[in-house]
């Protein structure tokens, strides 16, 4: 405990000195998500010195961990008690941390069925831009004081402050699981997903992708044994072995499937993230572009050059959603423009006001979300 108090004190002192000198700081845990964002500027402030699980009550389904705690370590502790982070946070590498998970606000294949990171965030301890340690939320859902402020930190990418501790709601691992495979084209896959979404089925995750020109839809079911078995009988398809397919779902979560890896062999290709209503139809994408579809149709990954960004954004908006640049072409690096789609003046104004309230000197991760802050 004393070592953690010393480490935290050193970080507070570092922030105080940076505020006084107007020196920007780059907050980083494992750095596994450095590929995302507009810029990586400022002196490095490593959060991995703040490590360890502060408290864990399996019977209460609540865990509190320091921000620098390895994500894999937290998941292993939960697994020992038959519990998990149901939103399946992506790791994108062996060094992913709990703080980085919250700051990025990214969720994995089960997001559409179980909710996002922010839905399980109960409370945070935050070091703001005045070098003040602030506590928001708590360890129960009904503790609404500061609850919504905690949620602001999910997806803020460290621009509002440095997370030192986070409290999370966890859930038991489902009693039963099954993955079904269907060979079908994109329109048929979306039709099936839309139809299943209106039925009392234990849908947990889905992924449609073309493999050697053949469309394959994978649907994962989780829930009670009877519910999963009944769904397998009514839905059809080919039931896959859980142990065999589990690495594929992790690869989908961490974007190491062959579909994602193929981009590295095609110079000039960026990875775009299209967030849409789940009922959106097949999009009119540039010729030769075949997406990878998750979240029962609500998340579509597209590989296309940066110059096709406006066309992708327009196609997404026409379907009621939006498109963001997730990974720029390797030749452009993280400085490529247009990473986040903040064209709404109202949204941009809200972001700017939040930034000023939490970090008035603008020292935390400057330029990560927008050039001006």
C-alpha positions as CSV (number, residue, x, y, z in Angstrom):
1,X,0.0,0.0,0.0
2,X,2.8,2.4,0.9
3,X,4.5,1.9,-2.4
4,X,1.2,2.7,-4.3
5,X,0.8,5.9,-2.2
6,X,4.3,7.0,-3.1
7,X,3.7,6.2,-6.7
8,X,0.5,8.2,-6.7
9,X,2.1,11.1,-4.9
10,X,4.8,11.2,-7.5
11,X,2.2,11.4,-10.3
12,X,0.4,14.2,-8.6
13,X,3.6,16.1,-8.2
14,X,4.4,15.5,-11.9
15,X,1.0,16.9,-12.9
16,X,1.4,19.9,-10.6
17,X,4.8,20.7,-12.2
18,X,3.4,20.3,-15.7
19,X,0.5,22.7,-15.0
20,X,3.0,25.2,-13.6
21,X,5.3,24.9,-16.6
22,X,2.4,24.5,-19.1
23,X,4.1,21.3,-20.3
24,X,1.7,18.8,-22.1
25,X,1.6,15.2,-20.8
26,X,0.9,12.1,-22.8
27,X,-1.0,9.6,-20.6
28,X,-0.3,6.0,-21.5
29,X,-0.7,2.6,-20.0
30,X,0.4,-0.3,-22.1
31,X,0.3,1.8,-25.3
32,X,-1.7,-0.9,-27.2
33,X,-4.1,1.6,-28.6
34,X,-1.6,4.3,-29.7
35,X,-2.6,3.6,-33.3
36,X,-5.9,5.5,-32.7
37,X,-6.3,9.2,-32.4
38,X,-5.0,12.4,-34.1
39,X,-1.7,12.9,-32.2
40,X,0.5,11.5,-29.5
41,X,2.0,14.7,-28.0
42,X,3.6,15.6,-24.7
43,X,6.0,14.1,-22.1
44,X,5.1,10.4,-21.4
45,X,3.3,9.8,-18.1
46,X,3.1,6.0,-17.6
47,X,0.2,4.8,-15.5
48,X,1.5,1.2,-15.1
49,X,3.1,2.1,-11.7
50,X,-0.5,2.2,-10.4
51,X,-1.2,-1.5,-10.4
52,X,-3.2,-4.0,-8.4
53,X,-6.8,-4.9,-7.5
54,X,-8.0,-2.7,-4.6
55,X,-11.1,-4.7,-3.7
56,X,-13.2,-7.5,-5.2
57,X,-16.5,-8.8,-3.9
58,X,-17.6,-11.7,-6.1
59,X,-20.9,-12.0,-4.2
60,X,-21.6,-8.3,-5.0
61,X,-20.3,-8.5,-8.6
62,X,-18.1,-5.5,-8.1
63,X,-14.3,-5.0,-8.6
64,X,-12.1,-2.0,-8.1
65,X,-8.7,-1.9,-9.7
66,X,-5.9,0.7,-10.2
67,X,-5.6,2.1,-13.7
68,X,-2.3,0.5,-14.5
69,X,-3.4,-3.0,-13.7
70,X,-2.9,-5.4,-16.7
71,X,-6.3,-6.1,-18.2
72,X,-5.3,-9.8,-18.6
73,X,-4.6,-10.0,-14.9
74,X,-8.0,-8.6,-13.9
75,X,-9.8,-11.0,-16.3
76,X,-7.8,-14.0,-14.9
77,X,-8.9,-13.1,-11.3
78,X,-12.5,-12.8,-12.4
79,X,-12.3,-16.1,-14.3
80,X,-11.2,-17.9,-11.1
81,X,-14.6,-16.9,-9.6
82,X,-16.6,-17.8,-12.7
83,X,-17.1,-14.1,-13.6
84,X,-16.1,-11.8,-16.5
85,X,-16.2,-8.4,-18.1
86,X,-19.2,-9.2,-20.4
87,X,-18.5,-6.4,-22.9
88,X,-15.2,-8.2,-23.9
89,X,-12.8,-5.2,-24.0
90,X,-10.3,-5.5,-26.9
91,X,-6.7,-5.9,-25.8
92,X,-4.8,-5.1,-29.0
93,X,-1.7,-6.4,-27.4
94,X,-0.3,-8.0,-24.3
95,X,0.2,-4.8,-22.3
96,X,-3.4,-3.5,-22.2
97,X,-4.4,-1.9,-18.9
98,X,-7.7,-1.4,-17.0
99,X,-7.3,2.4,-17.3
100,X,-6.7,2.2,-21.0
101,X,-9.8,0.0,-21.4
102,X,-11.9,2.7,-19.8
103,X,-10.2,5.6,-21.6
104,X,-10.6,4.0,-25.0
105,X,-14.2,3.0,-24.3
106,X,-14.0,0.2,-26.8
107,X,-16.1,-3.0,-26.5
108,X,-15.8,-6.4,-28.2
109,X,-18.2,-8.8,-30.1
110,X,-20.8,-9.0,-27.3
111,X,-21.4,-5.2,-27.2
112,X,-24.7,-5.2,-29.0
113,X,-26.2,-7.7,-26.6
114,X,-24.7,-6.9,-23.2
115,X,-23.8,-3.2,-23.3
116,X,-20.6,-1.1,-23.5
117,X,-17.8,-0.3,-21.1
118,X,-19.6,2.8,-19.8
119,X,-22.6,0.6,-18.8
120,X,-20.4,-1.3,-16.3
121,X,-18.5,1.7,-15.0
122,X,-19.6,2.4,-11.4
123,X,-17.0,4.9,-10.3
124,X,-13.6,6.4,-10.9
125,X,-10.8,8.2,-9.0
126,X,-9.5,10.9,-11.4
127,X,-6.6,13.3,-11.3
128,X,-7.8,16.4,-13.1
129,X,-5.8,19.2,-14.8
130,X,-5.5,21.1,-11.5
131,X,-3.7,18.1,-9.9
132,X,-6.7,17.4,-7.7
133,X,-7.8,13.8,-6.9
134,X,-11.5,13.6,-7.4
135,X,-13.8,10.6,-6.7
136,X,-17.0,10.1,-8.8
137,X,-19.6,7.4,-8.4
138,X,-18.9,4.4,-6.2
139,X,-19.3,0.7,-6.1
140,X,-23.1,0.3,-6.5
141,X,-25.4,1.3,-9.3
142,X,-27.7,3.3,-7.1
143,X,-24.9,5.7,-6.1
144,X,-25.9,8.3,-8.7
145,X,-23.7,11.1,-7.3
146,X,-21.0,11.4,-9.8
147,X,-22.2,8.3,-11.7
148,X,-22.6,10.1,-15.0
149,X,-19.3,11.9,-14.6
150,X,-17.6,8.5,-14.3
151,X,-19.2,7.5,-17.6
152,X,-17.7,10.6,-19.3
153,X,-14.3,9.0,-18.8
154,X,-15.2,6.1,-21.1
155,X,-14.0,7.0,-24.5
156,X,-12.4,10.3,-23.4
157,X,-8.9,9.0,-24.4
158,X,-7.3,10.6,-21.3
159,X,-8.2,14.1,-22.4
160,X,-10.2,14.9,-19.3
161,X,-7.8,13.6,-16.7
162,X,-5.7,10.7,-15.5
163,X,-7.6,7.7,-14.1
164,X,-6.1,6.3,-11.0
165,X,-8.8,3.8,-10.0
166,X,-11.9,2.4,-11.6
167,X,-14.8,0.4,-10.1
168,X,-16.6,-2.0,-12.4
169,X,-19.7,-4.2,-12.3
170,X,-19.0,-7.7,-13.4
171,X,-21.2,-10.7,-14.3
172,X,-21.1,-14.5,-14.0
173,X,-20.0,-16.4,-17.0
174,X,-23.0,-17.8,-18.9
175,X,-23.9,-21.4,-18.1
176,X,-24.0,-22.4,-21.8
177,X,-22.5,-21.2,-25.0
178,X,-22.7,-22.2,-28.7
179,X,-21.5,-20.8,-32.0
180,X,-23.5,-21.5,-35.2
181,X,-22.1,-21.0,-38.7
182,X,-24.2,-20.1,-41.8
183,X,-23.0,-19.8,-45.4
184,X,-24.8,-16.8,-46.8
185,X,-24.3,-13.5,-48.6
186,X,-24.4,-10.1,-46.8
187,X,-28.0,-9.3,-47.5
188,X,-29.2,-12.7,-46.3
189,X,-27.0,-12.4,-43.2
190,X,-28.5,-9.0,-42.3
191,X,-32.0,-10.4,-42.9
192,X,-31.4,-13.3,-40.6
193,X,-29.9,-11.1,-37.9
194,X,-32.8,-8.7,-38.1
195,X,-35.3,-11.5,-37.8
196,X,-33.5,-13.2,-34.9
197,X,-33.3,-9.9,-33.1
198,X,-37.1,-9.8,-32.8
199,X,-37.2,-13.3,-31.2
200,X,-36.5,-14.4,-27.6
201,X,-33.1,-15.9,-28.5
202,X,-29.9,-15.8,-26.4
203,X,-28.0,-13.9,-29.0
204,X,-24.6,-12.7,-27.7
205,X,-22.4,-11.9,-30.7
206,X,-22.2,-12.2,-34.5
207,X,-19.7,-11.8,-37.2
208,X,-20.2,-11.9,-41.0
209,X,-17.2,-11.9,-43.3
210,X,-16.3,-13.1,-46.8
211,X,-13.7,-15.9,-46.8
212,X,-12.3,-16.6,-50.3
213,X,-15.4,-15.0,-51.8
214,X,-17.8,-17.0,-49.7
215,X,-19.9,-15.2,-47.1
216,X,-19.9,-16.8,-43.6
217,X,-22.1,-15.7,-40.7
218,X,-21.1,-16.7,-37.2
219,X,-23.5,-16.3,-34.4
220,X,-22.6,-16.9,-30.7
221,X,-25.3,-17.8,-28.2
222,X,-24.9,-17.5,-24.5
223,X,-27.4,-18.1,-21.7
224,X,-29.2,-21.0,-19.9
225,X,-28.4,-24.5,-21.2
226,X,-32.1,-25.1,-22.2
227,X,-32.3,-21.7,-24.0
228,X,-29.0,-22.2,-25.9
229,X,-30.0,-25.8,-27.0
230,X,-33.4,-24.7,-28.1
231,X,-32.0,-21.8,-30.1
232,X,-29.5,-24.1,-31.8
233,X,-32.4,-26.4,-32.9
234,X,-34.6,-23.5,-34.2
235,X,-31.9,-21.4,-35.9
236,X,-30.2,-24.2,-37.8
237,X,-26.7,-23.8,-39.2
238,X,-23.7,-25.8,-38.2
239,X,-22.8,-25.9,-34.5
240,X,-19.1,-25.4,-34.0
241,X,-16.9,-26.8,-31.2
242,X,-16.6,-24.1,-28.4
243,X,-12.9,-24.8,-27.7
244,X,-12.1,-24.6,-31.4
245,X,-13.9,-21.4,-32.1
246,X,-13.0,-19.5,-28.9
247,X,-9.7,-18.3,-30.3
248,X,-11.5,-16.9,-33.4
249,X,-13.8,-14.8,-31.2
250,X,-10.8,-13.4,-29.4
251,X,-9.2,-12.7,-32.8
252,X,-12.3,-10.9,-33.8
253,X,-12.1,-8.9,-30.6
254,X,-8.5,-7.9,-31.1
255,X,-8.7,-7.5,-34.8
256,X,-6.2,-10.3,-35.6
257,X,-8.5,-12.2,-38.0
258,X,-7.2,-12.8,-41.5
259,X,-9.7,-10.1,-42.8
260,X,-8.0,-7.5,-40.6
261,X,-4.5,-8.8,-41.3
262,X,-5.0,-8.5,-45.1
263,X,-4.9,-4.7,-44.9
264,X,-1.2,-4.8,-44.0
265,X,-0.5,-6.4,-47.3
266,X,-2.4,-3.7,-49.3
267,X,-0.6,-0.3,-49.1
268,X,-2.8,2.7,-48.8
269,X,-5.7,0.9,-47.1
270,X,-7.1,2.4,-43.9
271,X,-9.5,0.8,-41.5
272,X,-12.9,2.6,-41.1
273,X,-15.4,2.0,-38.3
274,X,-19.1,2.5,-39.4
275,X,-21.6,2.6,-36.5
276,X,-25.2,2.1,-37.8
277,X,-28.7,1.1,-36.7
278,X,-28.7,-2.7,-36.6
279,X,-31.5,-2.6,-39.2
280,X,-29.5,-0.7,-41.7
281,X,-29.4,-2.5,-45.2
282,X,-26.4,-3.3,-47.2
283,X,-24.5,-0.1,-47.8
284,X,-23.5,1.2,-51.2
285,X,-19.7,1.0,-50.6
286,X,-16.9,1.6,-53.2
287,X,-16.5,-1.1,-55.8
288,X,-14.6,-4.2,-54.5
289,X,-15.1,-3.3,-50.8
290,X,-16.6,-6.0,-48.6
291,X,-17.1,-5.2,-45.0
292,X,-16.7,-7.3,-41.8
293,X,-20.0,-7.0,-39.9
294,X,-20.4,-7.3,-36.1
295,X,-23.0,-6.4,-33.5
296,X,-25.9,-7.9,-35.4
297,X,-25.4,-5.4,-38.2
298,X,-24.7,-2.3,-36.1
299,X,-20.9,-2.3,-36.5
300,X,-19.3,-2.6,-40.0
301,X,-15.6,-2.5,-40.6
302,X,-14.4,-1.3,-44.0
303,X,-10.9,-1.2,-45.5
304,X,-10.6,1.7,-47.9
305,X,-8.1,4.5,-48.8
306,X,-8.3,7.8,-46.9
307,X,-9.5,9.6,-50.0
308,X,-12.8,7.6,-49.8
309,X,-13.5,8.8,-46.3
310,X,-16.1,11.4,-47.4
311,X,-18.0,8.8,-49.4
312,X,-18.0,6.4,-46.4
313,X,-19.2,9.1,-44.0
314,X,-22.0,10.0,-46.4
315,X,-23.1,6.4,-46.8
316,X,-23.1,5.9,-43.1
317,X,-25.1,9.1,-42.4
318,X,-27.6,8.2,-45.1
319,X,-28.2,5.0,-43.2
320,X,-28.6,6.9,-39.9
321,X,-25.1,6.4,-38.5
322,X,-21.6,7.6,-38.7
323,X,-18.1,6.6,-39.9
324,X,-14.8,7.2,-38.2
325,X,-11.2,6.5,-39.2
326,X,-10.1,3.8,-36.8
327,X,-6.5,3.0,-38.1
328,X,-4.9,5.3,-40.7
329,X,-2.8,3.9,-43.5
330,X,0.6,3.0,-42.1
331,X,2.3,5.5,-44.4
332,X,0.2,8.3,-42.8
333,X,0.5,7.3,-39.2
334,X,-1.6,8.6,-36.4
335,X,-1.4,12.2,-37.6
336,X,-4.0,11.6,-40.4
337,X,-6.9,14.0,-40.2
338,X,-10.5,13.0,-39.9
339,X,-10.0,10.3,-37.2
340,X,-13.1,11.4,-35.2
341,X,-16.3,12.6,-36.9
342,X,-17.1,15.7,-34.8
343,X,-18.6,17.9,-37.5
344,X,-21.6,18.8,-35.3
345,X,-20.9,22.3,-33.8
346,X,-23.1,21.4,-30.8
347,X,-21.1,18.2,-30.0
348,X,-17.8,19.9,-30.5
349,X,-18.9,22.7,-28.1
350,X,-19.8,20.2,-25.4
351,X,-16.4,18.5,-25.8
352,X,-14.6,21.8,-25.6
353,X,-16.5,22.8,-22.4
354,X,-15.8,19.5,-20.7
355,X,-12.1,19.8,-21.6
356,X,-12.0,23.3,-20.1
357,X,-13.8,22.2,-16.9
358,X,-11.6,19.1,-16.3
359,X,-8.3,20.3,-17.8
360,X,-8.3,24.1,-18.1
361,X,-4.5,24.3,-18.9
362,X,-4.9,21.7,-21.7
363,X,-2.0,19.5,-20.5
364,X,-3.6,16.0,-20.9
365,X,-3.2,14.3,-24.2
366,X,-3.5,17.5,-26.3
367,X,-4.7,16.9,-29.8
368,X,-5.7,13.3,-29.3
369,X,-9.4,13.9,-30.0
370,X,-9.3,17.2,-31.9
371,X,-6.5,19.6,-33.1
372,X,-7.6,22.4,-30.8
373,X,-7.9,20.3,-27.5
